[in-house]
Amino acid sequence: MTAAPDVASKPAAPARRGILRTLSEPRLMAMLLLGFSSGLPFFLTANIFGFWLRDEGTSLTAIGFLAWVGFAYSFKFLWAPFVDRLDVPLLGRLGRRRGWMLLAQLVVGAGLAAMAILTPKPGLLPIGVAALVVAFASATQDIAVDAWRIESAETSEALGLLTSNYQLGYRVAVLVSDAWILIVANHFGWPMSYGLMAVLMGLGVFGVLWAKEPAATTAQAPLWTPGGFGDAVFGPFLAFFRTYGPLALLMLAFITLYRVPEYVIGPMISPFYHDLGLSKDLIGTVRGTVGLIGTFGGIAAGGVIMAKLGRHRALIAGAVLQGLAEASFALMAVYGGDPKLFGAIMVFDNFGISAAGVILIAYMSSLTSLGYTASQYALLSSVYSLAGKFLKGFSGVVVDGLQAHGFSPMQSYALFFVGAGLASLPSILLCILLAVLVARLKPQGSA
């Protein structure tokens, strides 16, 4: 079994270049803006959308099932080969990666504006369709942004810097769309807040204009030829399994279980705040202040953990942090919504999920092969969200079911959060097994 021909195998940058010079590169600012535009739509069709629906009196069961619009992220590998091989009509002169990013951003902005106009009051179907359009376009944007990030890195150091900037922009966008939006919604209403999010997608457009199209990595046969079509659709999968052999399925199983705790609690966290009686201003302020500190700390810690502990031990550390972070919400269900407790849990949660996110993204990025960057990373990122996206649709059923069996609403939430935290155990066990097998099967020093 051979190592993947990824950016990690490239020679290190000259020492005279240095980190400070690398940090001054325009592509890092572009990566920050593109990370922001990737992160902004995510909770607007998930957690925050659930808060809006709960304000309108929607049941937890319906909120959980509506979270399935996020399956667009899990199946993006189906159209990733076309994003990998085809230029966007009219926008093709920007380059393949930049053209797809811009088109997706425009559709996301239009979809968010449609959600602001439609609102849930007339019924859930129209706004649900608009949310699906946003999720589909957002997933397409992710395909192009991830490919641009990996292909723009000449060295493993550069990939690490781009990944950190991506995570920073992404997590800032999460705070905007999952925290500060609540303050806007509290004072100006949900339609106005979603309209503002549509405008903020313009930051991603600036990122596209700032970015430079990466050079083509390999010669590719045209998509419309039998060989080109077969290579675009099946080549990424065959290359991945050929590279990693018998470990490939285990890797995919591990990746799909890694972020289950975060995904599972997603649809219920905003209704939990609502039912706990926390004001939108308090939630937005805490998430946007001390929560931001936790996010920055987690991003920094993720890179350090990966560098110090090595790949598999870092993944285990990230899974433990993530599981404990999600289970900690049970403390609020037991002891109430004290602002100090809420702030402490926000710091810990943002720290844990940010660190785990950096570690997993770095791991998945190292597994891709040049020539199939968009398709292979889309496959991996689809796999990592597949189980979580499916299970989170039943989150409302679980909480409602616990209440139907005699538990109080807060007791039901507490049990649910503890169970979500324990969902990290399967990924930890698989990672341990994977580390043992990798040590036995792979040549020392290989990826």
C-alpha positions in Angstrom: 0.0 0.0 0.0 1.4 3.4 -1.0 1.0 6.8 0.4 -1.4 9.2 -1.3 0.3 11.7 -3.6 -0.9 14.7 -1.7 0.6 18.1 -0.9 2.1 16.7 2.3 4.7 14.9 0.1 5.9 18.1 -1.5 9.2 19.6 -0.5 9.2 22.1 2.4 9.3 25.8 1.6 12.7 27.5 1.8 13.5 28.7 5.3 14.0 32.2 4.2 10.4 32.4 3.2 9.2 32.0 6.7 5.8 31.9 8.3 5.5 35.7 8.5 6.0 36.0 4.7 3.5 33.2 4.1 0.9 34.9 6.3 1.2 38.1 4.2 0.1 36.3 1.1 -3.2 37.5 -0.5 -4.5 33.9 -0.9 -4.7 33.6 2.9 -7.1 36.6 3.0 -9.0 35.1 0.2 -9.2 31.8 2.1 -10.5 33.7 5.1 -13.3 35.2 3.1 -14.1 32.0 1.3 -14.2 30.2 4.6 -16.7 32.8 5.8 -18.9 32.3 2.8 -18.8 28.5 3.3 -19.7 28.7 6.9 -22.5 31.3 6.7 -25.3 29.2 5.1 -24.7 26.1 7.2 -26.8 26.9 10.3 -29.2 29.0 8.4 -30.8 25.8 7.1 -30.2 23.9 10.4 -29.8 25.1 14.0 -30.9 28.8 13.5 -33.6 27.7 11.1 -34.9 25.5 14.0 -35.0 28.5 16.3 -37.1 30.4 13.8 -39.4 27.5 13.4 -39.7 27.0 17.1 -40.7 30.7 17.5 -43.5 30.0 15.0 -44.7 27.0 17.2 -43.3 24.2 15.0 -43.0 20.8 16.7 -39.6 19.4 17.6 -40.4 16.4 15.4 -41.0 18.6 12.3 -37.9 20.6 13.1 -35.8 17.5 13.2 -37.1 16.2 9.9 -36.6 19.6 8.2 -33.0 19.3 9.2 -32.7 16.7 6.5 -32.3 19.4 3.9 -28.7 19.2 5.0 -28.4 15.9 3.2 -27.3 18.0 0.2 -23.9 18.2 1.9 -23.8 14.4 2.3 -24.5 13.6 -1.3 -22.3 16.3 -2.9 -19.9 13.6 -4.1 -22.6 12.8 -6.7 -22.1 16.0 -8.6 -18.5 16.8 -7.5 -17.0 15.1 -10.6 -18.8 17.6 -12.8 -17.6 20.5 -10.7 -14.1 18.9 -11.0 -14.2 18.7 -14.8 -16.6 21.3 -16.2 -16.3 25.1 -16.4 -19.3 27.3 -15.5 -20.9 28.9 -18.6 -20.3 32.6 -18.7 -18.1 32.5 -15.6 -15.5 30.1 -17.0 -13.0 32.9 -17.7 -12.6 33.2 -14.0 -11.3 29.7 -13.9 -13.0 26.4 -13.0 -12.7 26.7 -9.2 -13.5 30.4 -9.0 -16.4 30.2 -11.5 -18.1 27.5 -9.5 -17.5 29.4 -6.2 -19.1 32.5 -7.6 -22.1 30.8 -9.1 -22.8 28.9 -5.9 -22.5 32.1 -3.8 -25.0 33.9 -6.0 -27.5 31.1 -5.6 -27.0 30.9 -1.8 -27.6 34.6 -1.5 -30.8 34.4 -3.7 -32.0 31.4 -1.6 -31.5 33.2 1.7 -33.4 36.2 0.3 -36.2 33.8 -0.7 -36.4 32.4 2.8 -36.7 35.9 4.2 -39.5 36.7 1.9 -41.4 33.4 2.2 -41.3 32.9 6.0 -42.8 29.8 7.7 -46.2 31.3 8.4 -47.9 30.3 5.1 -46.6 26.7 5.5 -43.4 24.8 5.8 -43.2 23.6 2.2 -42.2 26.8 0.4 -39.5 27.9 2.8 -38.3 24.2 3.1 -37.7 24.2 -0.7 -35.8 27.5 -0.4 -33.7 26.0 2.4 -33.0 23.0 0.2 -31.8 25.2 -2.6 -29.5 27.1 -0.2 -28.1 23.8 1.1 -27.5 22.4 -2.4 -25.7 25.6 -3.6 -23.8 25.8 -0.3 -22.6 22.2 -0.8 -21.5 23.0 -4.3 -19.6 26.0 -3.0 -17.8 23.7 -0.5 -16.7 21.4 -3.3 -15.0 24.2 -5.2 -13.6 25.9 -2.1 -12.1 22.7 -0.7 -10.5 22.0 -4.1 -9.1 25.5 -4.3 -7.7 25.3 -0.8 -5.9 22.0 -1.4 -4.7 22.8 -5.0 -3.4 26.3 -3.9 -1.0 24.8 -1.3 2.5 24.0 -2.5 3.7 22.5 0.8 2.2 20.9 3.9 2.9 24.1 5.8 1.0 26.1 3.3 -1.9 23.6 3.5 -1.9 24.0 7.2 -2.1 27.8 7.0 -4.8 27.7 4.4 -6.8 25.2 6.5 -6.5 27.3 9.6 -7.6 30.4 7.8 -10.5 28.4 6.3 -11.6 27.3 9.8 -11.2 30.8 11.2 -13.4 32.3 8.5 -15.8 29.4 8.8 -16.2 29.7 12.6 -16.6 33.5 12.4 -19.4 32.9 10.0 -20.9 30.3 12.3 -20.9 32.9 15.1 -22.5 35.5 12.8 -25.2 33.1 11.6 -25.7 31.2 14.9 -25.2 34.0 17.4 -25.3 37.6 16.2 -28.3 36.8 14.0 -30.3 36.3 17.1 -29.8 39.8 18.2 -30.9 41.1 14.8 -33.9 38.8 14.9 -34.9 39.9 18.4 -35.0 43.5 17.4 -35.9 43.5 13.7 -37.5 40.1 13.1 -36.4 36.9 11.4 -37.0 38.0 7.8 -34.7 41.0 8.2 -32.0 38.8 9.8 -32.1 36.4 6.9 -32.0 39.2 4.4 -28.9 40.5 6.1 -27.3 37.1 5.8 -28.0 37.1 2.1 -26.1 40.4 1.8 -23.2 39.1 3.8 -22.7 36.4 1.2 -21.1 39.2 -0.8 -18.0 38.8 1.3 -17.4 35.5 -0.4 -17.6 37.3 -3.8 -14.8 39.5 -2.7 -12.9 36.3 -1.8 -13.4 34.9 -5.3 -12.2 38.1 -6.9 -9.1 38.2 -4.5 -8.3 34.5 -5.1 -6.1 33.3 -7.9 -7.0 30.2 -9.9 -4.7 27.3 -9.0 -2.7 25.8 -11.8 -4.1 22.6 -13.4 -2.6 19.6 -11.6 -2.8 16.9 -14.3 -4.0 16.6 -17.8 -7.6 15.4 -17.9 -9.5 13.8 -20.7 -12.6 15.8 -21.8 -15.7 14.8 -19.8 -17.8 14.1 -22.9 -15.5 11.3 -24.0 -16.2 7.8 -22.6 -12.8 7.7 -21.0 -13.1 11.2 -19.5 -16.6 10.5 -18.1 -15.6 7.2 -16.6 -12.4 8.7 -15.1 -14.4 11.7 -13.7 -17.1 9.6 -12.1 -15.2 6.5 -11.0 -11.6 7.6 -11.0 -11.7 9.3 -7.6 -13.1 6.3 -5.9 -10.8 3.8 -7.6 -7.8 5.9 -6.9 -8.7 6.2 -3.2 -9.3 2.5 -2.8 -6.2 1.7 -4.8 -4.1 4.0 -2.6 -5.3 2.8 0.8 -6.3 -0.8 0.0 -8.0 -2.7 2.8 -7.9 0.3 5.1 -10.1 2.4 2.8 -13.4 1.2 4.1 -12.3 1.5 7.7 -11.2 5.0 7.1 -14.5 5.9 5.6 -16.4 4.3 8.5 -14.3 6.2 11.0 -14.8 9.5 9.2 -18.5 9.1 9.0 -18.8 8.6 12.7 -16.4 11.3 13.8 -18.7 14.3 13.8 -21.9 12.5 14.8 -22.2 14.2 18.3 -22.1 17.7 16.8 -24.5 16.9 14.0 -27.0 15.1 16.3 -27.5 17.9 18.8 -27.7 20.5 16.0 -31.4 20.7 15.4 -32.3 20.6 19.1 -29.8 23.2 20.5 -31.8 26.3 19.4 -35.2 24.9 20.5 -33.4 24.0 23.8 -32.4 27.6 24.3 -35.9 28.7 23.4 -37.6 26.2 25.9 -35.0 27.1 28.6 -36.2 30.7 28.4 -32.9 32.3 27.2 -33.4 35.6 25.4 -32.1 36.0 21.9 -29.9 38.9 23.0 -28.2 36.8 25.7 -27.6 33.9 23.4 -26.2 36.1 20.6 -24.0 38.1 23.0 -22.6 35.1 24.8 -22.0 33.2 21.5 -20.4 36.2 19.9 -18.1 37.1 22.7 -16.8 34.3 24.9 -17.9 31.8 22.3 -15.6 33.6 19.9 -12.7 33.1 22.3 -13.4 29.4 22.5 -13.5 29.2 18.7 -10.1 30.9 18.3 -8.6 28.8 21.0 -9.9 25.6 19.5 -8.6 26.5 16.0 -5.1 27.2 17.4 -5.2 24.1 19.7 -6.3 21.8 16.8 -3.2 22.7 14.8 -0.9 22.3 17.8 -2.5 19.0 18.8 -2.1 17.7 15.2 1.6 18.7 15.2 2.5 17.4 18.7 0.5 14.2 18.9 0.5 12.9 15.4 -2.5 12.0 13.2 -4.3 9.3 15.1 -3.7 10.5 18.6 -4.8 13.9 17.6 -8.0 12.5 16.1 -8.7 10.6 19.3 -8.1 13.8 21.4 -10.5 15.8 19.1 -13.2 13.1 19.4 -12.9 13.2 23.2 -13.1 17.0 23.4 -16.1 17.0 21.0 -18.0 14.3 23.0 -17.4 16.1 26.3 -18.4 19.4 24.8 -21.8 18.2 23.5 -22.6 16.3 26.7 -21.9 19.5 28.8 -25.2 21.0 27.6 -26.9 18.6 30.0 -25.6 20.8 32.8 -27.8 23.6 31.7 -30.8 21.3 31.4 -30.2 20.3 35.1 -29.1 23.6 36.6 -30.9 26.1 34.4 -29.7 28.9 32.1 -27.4 30.9 34.4 -25.4 33.3 32.2 -22.1 32.2 33.8 -22.8 28.6 33.2 -24.0 29.3 29.7 -20.8 31.2 28.9 -18.6 28.5 30.3 -20.3 25.8 28.2 -20.1 28.0 25.1 -16.4 28.4 25.5 -15.9 24.7 26.0 -18.2 23.7 23.2 -16.7 26.1 20.6 -13.2 25.0 21.7 -14.0 21.3 21.4 -15.7 21.4 18.0 -13.3 23.8 16.5 -10.3 21.8 17.5 -11.9 18.6 16.3 -12.8 20.3 13.0 -9.3 21.5 12.3 -7.9 18.0 13.1 -10.4 16.2 10.9 -10.1 18.6 7.9 -6.3 18.3 8.0 -6.6 14.5 8.1 -9.1 14.4 5.2 -7.0 16.9 3.1 -4.0 14.7 3.5 -5.9 11.7 2.0 -6.7 13.3 -1.4 -4.9 12.7 -4.6 -4.0 15.5 -7.0 -6.1 15.2 -10.2 -9.2 14.2 -8.2 -9.0 16.9 -5.5 -12.6 18.2 -5.6 -14.2 14.7 -6.1 -12.1 12.9 -3.5 -12.5 15.6 -0.8 -16.2 15.8 -1.6 -16.4 12.1 -1.1 -14.6 12.3 2.3 -16.6 15.3 3.5 -19.8 13.7 2.3 -19.0 10.6 4.2 -18.1 12.5 7.4 -21.6 14.1 7.4 -23.7 11.2 6.2 -24.4 9.4 9.5 -24.8 12.6 11.4 -27.1 14.1 8.9 -29.3 11.0 8.9 -29.4 10.6 12.7 -30.1 14.3 13.4 -33.4 14.0 11.6 -34.6 11.8 14.5 -33.3 14.2 17.2 -36.7 15.7 17.7 -38.4 12.3 17.8 -36.0 11.3 20.6 -36.6 14.3 22.8 -40.4 14.2 22.2 -40.3 10.5 22.8 -38.6 10.9 26.2 -41.2 13.4 27.2 -44.0 11.0 26.2 -42.4 8.4 28.5 -42.8 10.6 31.6 -39.6 12.7 31.6 -39.9 16.4 31.9 -38.8 18.6 29.0 -35.4 19.5 30.6 -34.8 15.9 31.7 -35.4 14.8 28.2 -33.0 17.4 26.8 -30.3 16.3 29.5 -30.6 12.6 28.5 -30.4 13.5 24.8 -27.2 15.6 25.3 -25.5 12.9 27.3 -26.4 10.4 24.6 -25.0 12.7 21.9 -21.7 13.0 23.8 -21.4 9.2 24.2 -21.9 8.9 20.4 -18.2 9.8 20.1 -17.1 6.4 21.5 -17.5 4.4 18.3 -15.2 6.8 16.4 -12.6 6.7 19.2 -12.6 2.9 19.0 -12.3 2.8 15.2 -9.5 5.3 15.3 -7.6 3.1 17.7 -8.1 0.1 15.5 -7.1 2.2 12.4 -3.9 3.4 14.1 -2.9 -0.2 14.9 -3.6 -1.4 11.4 -1.8 1.5 9.8 1.3 0.8 11.9 1.3 -2.8 10.7 0.4 -2.4 7.0 2.0 0.9 5.9 5.6 1.6 5.4 7.1 3.7 8.1 6.9 7.4 7.3 4.2 7.1 4.7 0.9 9.0 4.8 
